[in-house]
């Protein structure tokens, strides 16, 4: 009985739609972030300024473009490895800017530390996507 269930799960898991859905879910935060920034561009510029980034408007445009283009690359498979590496690098840099838990008062550290390490885990997932796409053997 367990063997039959395993076969059904394996068949569903390795299907093309499951692969595409997994890649779309992996990129969903970046797609949502890009659309939000594009809809509220003044807010995106204010966010850049909040983190001390200048020039804020061109960096907001670059962030929107990176999130959209790299996500499309990952989801469509067109230079997937490059899009995945771009999103991994972006995620690491963004977490170093936005989730500086070590600089917060002790009462605020835990949520920021959780966000920091969640983002690093996401960067690791993108590294695995690039690794798989380039078919690197350990």
C-alpha positions as CSV (number, residue, x, y, z in Angstrom):
1,X,0.0,0.0,0.0
2,X,2.7,2.5,0.9
3,X,4.6,1.6,-2.3
4,X,1.6,2.6,-4.4
5,X,1.2,5.8,-2.6
6,X,4.9,6.6,-3.0
7,X,4.5,6.0,-6.8
8,X,1.5,8.3,-7.0
9,X,3.3,11.0,-5.0
10,X,6.6,10.6,-7.0
11,X,4.6,10.8,-10.3
12,X,2.9,14.0,-9.2
13,X,6.0,15.6,-7.8
14,X,8.2,15.1,-10.9
15,X,5.5,16.3,-13.3
16,X,6.2,19.4,-15.3
17,X,3.4,21.4,-13.7
18,X,4.7,20.7,-10.2
19,X,8.2,21.9,-11.2
20,X,6.7,25.0,-12.8
21,X,4.6,25.7,-9.7
22,X,7.5,25.2,-7.4
23,X,9.6,27.8,-9.4
24,X,6.7,30.2,-9.4
25,X,6.2,29.9,-5.7
26,X,10.0,30.4,-5.1
27,X,9.8,33.7,-7.1
28,X,6.4,34.8,-5.8
29,X,7.8,37.3,-3.2
30,X,10.0,39.0,-5.8
31,X,7.1,39.2,-8.4
32,X,4.8,40.6,-5.7
33,X,7.5,43.0,-4.5
34,X,8.2,44.3,-8.0
35,X,4.4,44.8,-8.7
36,X,4.0,46.6,-5.4
37,X,7.0,48.9,-6.0
38,X,5.8,49.6,-9.6
39,X,2.3,50.5,-8.3
40,X,3.6,52.7,-5.5
41,X,6.8,54.1,-7.0
42,X,7.1,57.0,-4.5
43,X,6.9,54.4,-1.7
44,X,9.6,52.4,-3.5
45,X,11.8,55.5,-3.6
46,X,11.1,56.2,0.1
47,X,12.1,52.6,0.9
48,X,15.5,53.1,-0.9
49,X,16.0,56.3,1.1
50,X,15.1,54.6,4.3
51,X,18.0,52.2,3.8
52,X,20.3,55.0,2.9
53,X,20.6,54.1,-0.8
54,X,21.2,56.8,-3.4
55,X,20.3,57.7,-6.0
56,X,16.9,56.4,-4.7
57,X,14.8,56.6,-7.9
58,X,17.2,54.8,-10.3
59,X,17.9,52.1,-7.6
60,X,14.1,51.6,-7.2
61,X,13.8,51.1,-11.0
62,X,16.8,48.7,-11.0
63,X,15.2,46.7,-8.1
64,X,11.9,46.4,-9.9
65,X,13.6,45.3,-13.1
66,X,15.9,42.8,-11.3
67,X,13.0,41.3,-9.4
68,X,10.8,41.0,-12.5
69,X,13.5,39.9,-15.1
70,X,15.3,37.4,-12.8
71,X,12.0,35.9,-11.7
72,X,10.9,35.4,-15.3
73,X,14.2,33.8,-16.1
74,X,13.8,31.4,-13.3
75,X,10.2,30.5,-14.1
76,X,10.6,30.2,-17.8
77,X,14.0,28.4,-17.7
78,X,15.7,31.0,-20.0
79,X,19.1,31.4,-18.3
80,X,17.5,30.1,-15.2
81,X,20.9,29.7,-13.4
82,X,21.7,33.4,-14.0
83,X,18.3,34.6,-12.7
84,X,18.6,32.3,-9.7
85,X,22.1,33.7,-8.9
86,X,20.9,37.2,-9.3
87,X,18.0,36.7,-6.9
88,X,20.3,34.9,-4.4
89,X,22.7,37.8,-4.5
90,X,19.9,40.3,-4.2
91,X,18.4,38.5,-1.3
92,X,21.7,38.3,0.6
93,X,22.3,42.1,0.1
94,X,18.7,43.0,1.0
95,X,18.8,41.0,4.2
96,X,22.1,42.7,5.2
97,X,20.4,46.0,4.7
98,X,16.9,45.4,6.0
99,X,17.3,42.7,8.6
100,X,20.2,44.0,10.7
101,X,19.1,42.2,13.9
102,X,22.5,42.6,15.5
103,X,22.0,46.4,15.6
104,X,18.6,46.3,17.2
105,X,17.6,46.4,20.9
106,X,17.3,42.9,22.4
107,X,13.5,43.1,22.5
108,X,13.4,43.5,18.7
109,X,16.1,41.1,17.7
110,X,14.2,37.8,17.4
111,X,11.8,38.8,14.6
112,X,14.5,40.5,12.6
113,X,16.9,37.5,13.1
114,X,14.1,35.2,11.9
115,X,13.6,37.3,8.8
116,X,17.4,37.4,8.2
117,X,17.8,33.7,8.3
118,X,14.6,33.0,6.3
119,X,16.1,35.2,3.6
120,X,19.4,33.4,3.7
121,X,17.5,30.1,3.4
122,X,15.7,31.5,0.3
123,X,19.1,32.5,-1.1
124,X,20.2,28.9,-0.6
125,X,17.2,27.7,-2.5
126,X,18.1,29.9,-5.4
127,X,21.7,28.6,-5.3
128,X,20.3,25.1,-5.5
129,X,18.2,26.1,-8.5
130,X,21.3,27.4,-10.2
131,X,23.3,24.4,-9.3
132,X,20.6,22.1,-10.6
133,X,20.2,24.1,-13.8
134,X,24.0,24.0,-14.5
135,X,24.0,20.3,-13.6
136,X,26.9,20.6,-11.3
137,X,27.9,17.3,-9.7
138,X,29.3,17.5,-6.2
